[in-house]
């Protein structure tokens, strides 16, 4: 099917740069990524991911991780599992 419909949208400059860098690392153009998203929405008849408002514990965890608090570094998967007691 011919691709002739245009989508015009505005977004934050920095967000666009960061996302396009991710697309590039995945070998995708912005157009290809948007088409992939649209196809997934069509196939699932909804968004292809959960959209939720995080609870207070999750928000605190995000904040702490962004600040580098409570992080545990591991040298390998084996080291991580040992630290987790698994």
PyMOL commands that set and color helices and strands:
alter all, ss='L'
color gray80, all
select helices_A, chain A and resi 13-25+30-44+56-66+77-84
alter helices_A, ss='H'
color red, helices_A
deselect
rebuild
show_as cartoon
